[in-house]
Amino acid sequence: MSAQVFLLPDIGNFEGVSVIELHVRPGDRVQAEDPIITLESDKATMEIPAPYAGVVRELKVAVGDKVREGVPVAVIEPSAQGAPPAAAPDSQGPRPVVPQPVASAEASAADPTSAPEAATPAPRPAPAGLPQGAEIVGASESARAHASPSVRRFARELGIDLGLVQGSGPRGRVLRDDVAAFTKSVMSGAKSVAAGLPAVPPVDYSRFGPVEHRPLSRVKRLAGQALHRSWVTVPHVTQFDEADITELEEFRQGKLEDAGRRGVKLTLLSFLLKASVTALQRYPEFCASLSPDGETLVLKQYFHIGVAVNTDNGLMVPVIRDVDQKGLLDLAREVTVVSEKARAGKIAPADLQGGCFTISSLGGAGGTAFTPVVNAPEVAILGVSRAATRPVFRDGEIVPRLMLPFTLSYDHRVIDGVAGATFTQFLSTVLADIRQILL
C-alpha cells in the first residue's frame, strides 16, 4: 500500500501546541496506537498515537514546532497487517489519514500543570561550578531562573530549584542537561534537594526474601510528584466534621426511579457538588489561589470543581465546570461521563484544568475519616468518607440518624482555623437541609 499522510487529530480547543518529544524516526516500524509525538499545552500533555501499523517514512514536525489540528505529522507506509482508514483516491501524492483522537490523560489530578519529559537535546558538557546541594523550602529562586517551560517542568518533577542551577545556554539559559547534571551532583553528595534532609539509603530487599520490581504508571509518578510538592510547600491543616444527611438521603432515594428513567445515576456526589458551591459562595477565600510570590490572593468568580476519580493507572481529577449553573441530574450525568472517560484513559487534557476546589470521596471504599492533600494551587479540598447510621441525641431522645463524616484540608497561609471550622459547620448545615442551596 502507498504511504499516507497522518494529520494531527482533534486535540480540543488548542492553537499553537508545542511538540516536545518525537517517539519515532524515519525508518522506524510502529504498531497501531504506538506514540508518534508528544504535545504540550500550558496545562497538560498528550501523546499522539499511530493510527495503524506501518513504517514511518518521513516526519513532518520537529521538537519545538507549534501545531494545530489538521497539520501533517508524518508519512506512514502501512504494513501488510495494517488497516488504515479508507480515504478517497488521490493521484497527486500521499493520501491524508486523520485517526480518531486519542489524548493521553496522564497529567496529575493533583497537578494539571505537570508534564512528561521533553525530548532529550544533543549532549552538552556539564557546566562548571555546580552547587553540591541546597535546601529549597521557603527559599526557592526558580521563578527568576532563565529557562523554558519544559525545563521548568522537568526541574519540578525532580524537585530541583532552578535558581540554584547554573545555566550553560545562551545568556545563561538553564538547559535540560544543566538540570540533569545538577541532580546527579546532588545525588552523588547524598544530599536531599527537596528539604535538606539526608537521602534515604538504598536497600537490597532481596536479601530478606523474594521481591518483584513493578514500575509505577506515569499517572502515579506524576501525581506522586505533585502531591509531594504540595505536601512540602503548603502548610496543611485538616478540619474534621460530620453532617446529618438523613433527610437528604430520603430525598435522593425518592428521586432514584425518576433519574433512572432518564439514564442518570443519582449519587451523593451531585449533592456534595451543589452544597460545596453554596459554601464557596458564602466564603470566597476557599475558592481562590495564592499568587506565586505569596502576596496576593486570586479570588475566582467561577465554580469549577474537581472530582477525584480512581483509575487502574492512578488518581485523576476531572473538573466539572460551572457547577453553580447546573441541576443535580445534569451534574450526575456529567460526573458519570468524565469518570468513564478517565478510567478508559480517553479524557481530554482540557477536562483536567481550571478547578478551584476539589472533592475526594471514599464513601464507596469505606473508612471513617482521612486527611486529603490540597490540590495546589487550590487552597482547599473536601474529603468524604462513608455515611453510617448512628444513635444521636436529638430533641431529648436518642434517634437513629444517617451521619456523613467529612474532612477539609486547607492551606494555612490563606485560611486560618476559625475560618476552616466555620466553613465545615456551614457545609454541614447545608447538607442537613439541602434546601439551603436555594437561598
N, C-alpha and C positions, 0 to 999 in steps of 0.2 A: 504494500500500500504506500501511497505517496505521503511525504511529510506534510504535516498540518500545523498551522499557526495556532498556538494556545494563547487565548486572550484572557486578561485578568477578569475574573467574575465579579459579581456584585459584592462589594465589601462594605456596604452600608453608606451612610451619608458622610463619606470622607473624600476629600480632594487633596491631591499632592501628598500621598502617604509615602514614607521613605522605605526604600529597600535596604534592609540592614544585614541580610545574610543570603548567600547563594548556596544551596544544598547540592547542586549538581554542576557538572562541567560538560562541554560538548564531547560527545562520545560515550557519556555515561548511560547505562541502561537503568530504567526506572520501572517500577510496578505501579499500578493504579493506586492512588491515594498516598504515594510517596511524596514527601515535601519537595517542592521545587525551589521556592524562595520564602523568606520571612519578611513581613512588612511590619512597620512600627508607626502607630499614630501617637498622638500626645499622651494617651491614657492606656493603650493596650497594644498587644502584638497579635499577629495571626500568621499561621503557616498556610501557604497556598499549595495544594497538592496537585499531582499529575492526574489528568482526567482519565488516563488509560495507560496500559503498559507499552513501552517502546524505547527507542533510543533518542537521546537528546542530540539533535544535530546543530543547534545554534541557540545561544541565549541572547535575547533582545534587550535585557536590562543589566545594570551593574549596581554594585553596592553604592548607595548614596543617591540613586535616581529617585525622582518623585513620580509616582504613578497614580493612575486612577482607573476606574472600571473601563474595560474595553481596550486597554493598552496591550500590545503584543508582549508576551513574556518569553516564549521560547518556541522553537520549531521542533516538533517531536515526530519521529517516524514510527508509526505503530508497529508493534511486533506481531507475529502470526497469531499470538494468543490475545492481542489487544483488541478491544472493541470500542473504537472511538464513536462518539455520537455522529449520527448522519448529518451530512452537510451538502448543500447544493453544489453541483459540479462547477468548477471554476478553471477555465483554461489559462488564466493569467498567472497562475503560480500556486503556491501553497494555499490550502483552504483553512480559514479560521475555525477554531472549535472553542466554544465557550462552555466550560464544565459547570456543573452545579456548584454553587458557592459552598465551601467548607471552611469555616473560620475556626481557628484554634481558640478555645476559651480558657486557656491555661494561665491567664493573668490572675493573680492572687485575689480572692474575695475580700481578703482583708486589706489588699492594697492594689487597686486597679492600675496604678502607675508603674508597677513592676513590669519588666520586660526581659526577654531572653537575651543571651549573649550576642553581641554584634559580630559581624564577620571578622575573622582574625586578619589584621593587616600584615604587610610584609614585615619580617623580623627587623627590629631595630636594636642597637646596642643599649643596654640598660644605662639610664642616666646616672651620673656620679652623685655622690653626696646624699644617698637615700637615708631618711631617718630610720633609726633602728627600732622604733616603737613609739606609741603615744596613747594617751588617754583622751578620747574624743567626747565623752559625755559631758555636756554643758560647755564645751569649748570648741565646737565644730567651726571650721572655716571653709566648708565645702562650697557655700554659696558664692564665695569670692574667687573660687578657682576658675581658671580658663579652660573649659572642657566642653565637649559636645554632649547632647542629651544622652546618647547611647553610652558614652564613657561614664557619665554620672550614674546612670542606672547600673552599669557594671560595678562601679565602686560601691553603690548602696547594697547590691546583692552580697558583696564581700564584707560589708561593714567597715569600709575604708573612708576616712575623712580626706577628701580631695585636697583640702587646704594644706595637708602635710606631705603631699606628693609633689616632687619636683618634675615639671613638665619638660620633655625633650623636643616637643613640636615647635612649629613656627610661633614666635612671640611667647614662648613659654607654655604653649598649649599642652595640657595633660593628655597623653595618649593612652590607649588601652594597655600597651606594653609597659608604660610607666606604672600603671596601677598594679599590673601583674608582678612587676619587679619589686615594687614596694611591699606587696603582700608576701612575696617569697622572703624578702628581707626580714619582715616582722616575724614570720613563722619560723625562720631559721634561728631567730633570737629567743624563741619560746616565750613570746610576749603576746598578750591579748590586746587586739586593737579596739575591740568593742567597749571594754570597760576598764582596761588597765589591770585586769586580773591575770594570774598565772594560767597559761593554757592547760587544758585537760590533757594529761599524758596519754599517749596511745596504749591500748591494752590488747594483747593477743588472747582473745576469748577462747580460741580453740584449745588453749592449754587446759581448760576446765571441762571441756566436753564438745560434742558436735555443734557446729554453727552453720548458719546459712546466711549468705550475703544477698540482700534484696534491695535493689536501688529504689529510692523514693521517686514517685511520679513527679513530673515537672510542676504540677499544680501544688503538690505538698511542699516541694522545695521552695517555691516562690512564696506560698502562703506562710511557711515557716519563717522565712527571712523577714517578711512584712510583720508578722506577729512579734518576732523577737525585737525588731526595730521599735515597734510601738511600745513593747514592754519596758525597754531600757530608756526610751526617750519621753514617754508620757507617764507622769505621776498618777497612778491609778488609785481610785477609791471605789469600793463597791458597797452599795446600799441594798439591804435585804428587806423585802416586804411581802405582803400577800393580799389577795383580793377575794372577796366573796362573789363568786360568779354563778351562784345558784340560779338566779333569775335569767341571767344571760344564757346559760346552758339550756334552760327550759325554752327560751325563745328560739335558740338555734335548732334544737330538736324539732320544734314546731314548724320550722321552715325547710327541713331537710327534704321532704317529699316534693315541695314546690321547686326547690333548687335542683333536685334530681331530674325532674321533668324537663328542665332547661339544660340538662347536661352539665351541671355545676356541682362540685363537691364543696359544700359549705363547711369549712373548718373554723376552729377558734382563731386561726391566724388572721382571717379577714377582720374580725372584731378587734384584735390587737393592733392591726394597722390603723383602723379608724380611731381607736382610743388614743394611740400614740400621737396621731396628728392633733387631736384635741389638746393633749398635754403640751405638745411642741408649740402650738399657737398661744397657749397661756404663758409658757416660759420659753421665749425665743432664744435664750442663750444656749439651750440644749440643741438647737438647730443651727449650729454655727461651726466655724473653723478658725483656728488661730493662725495669724499671718506668720510667714517663715521667720521673721525677726522677733516674734513673740510679743509685739507691742500693739497689735490691732486685732479686734475680734470681728470676723466677717459674718454678719447675720444674714442668713439665707431667707429669701422671700418665697421659696418654693418648698414642697414637701415630697421629696423623692426618698423612699425608704428602702434600704437593702434588706433582703431576706436570705439568711444563711441556708444553703442547700448542701446536704451531704451527697457526694457522688463517689463512684468507685475510684476516681483518681484523686479525691481530696475535696476540701471545702471550697465552695464558690458562693459569691454573694451577688446574685442578680438584683437589679434595682427596679422597684415598682414606682413609676412616675406619677406625679400629681394625685397622690392618694386622697387628698382633701376634696378632689373633684369627682371621685368615683364612688359608686354604691358598693354594698357588701358583695353582691353577686358578681359584679364586674371585677372586683378585687380577687375574689375566689377563682374566677376563671383565669385571670392573668397570672396569678400565683401558680396555678396548675401548669399553664403553658410554659412559663420561664423555667420552672423546676424540671419539667420533662426535657426541655432543650439543654439545660445544664447537665443533666445526667447522661444525655446522649452525646455530649461533647460538641453540640452544634449551636451553642449560644453565641450571639454576635458580641464583639468587644464593646459596642455602644451600650449593650444591656447591662454591663458591669460598671458603668460610670455614672457619676453625678449624684451619688447618695448623700444625704445629710444626716441620717440616723439609721441604725441597724437593729434588726430583731433576730435573735438566735433562739429558736425554740427546740428544746429537748424533751417536750412533753411526750412524744411518741416513744422515746428511748427510756424514759424513767428518770429516777433521781428526785431529790427534794430541793436541791439548790446547787448552783455553780457560779463561778466568777468569770464572765466573758471578758475577753481582751478588747479594748477600744479599737475600733476600725479606723485608725488615724488616716487622714486628717480630720475625721469626725471627732466629736468630743464626748459622745455618749453612746452606749449600746445597751439594749434590753435583753436580758436572758430569762427565758421562761421555762419552768420545769413542769412536771406532771401534776395536774389537779387531783385532789383526793377529798373524799367526804370525811369530815371530822366533826366531833361534837363541839358546838360553840355555845357559849353562854350568851343568850340574847333575850332581852325583854323579860328578865327574871327567870328564865328557864333554859335548860340545855336542849339544843335542837341540832339536827344534822344539817351541815352546810357544805357545799362544794367549794373548797378553798384552793386558790391558784397561787403557788409560790412563784415569785419573780425577783430578779435582781437587776440593779442598774449600776454598771461600771461607768465612770466618767473621769475626765481629765481635770485634775485638781487645780491646774493652773487657771482654768476657766470657771469651774463650778466648785463652790465650797460645800461643806457637809450639810448645812441648813438647807441650801437650795436643792441638793440631791434628795434629802428627806422630804421636802415639800413637793417635789416632782413626783416621787413614788406614791405619796399619800394621795395626791390628786389623781394620778393614774388609777389607783385602787378604787377611788370613788367613782370614776367614770366606768370602770369595768363592773362595779357592783350595780350601777344603774346606767345601762348603755344609752338611755335617753339623753344623757348629758352631752352626747355628740351633736345633738340638735340645737344646743344652746349657743 
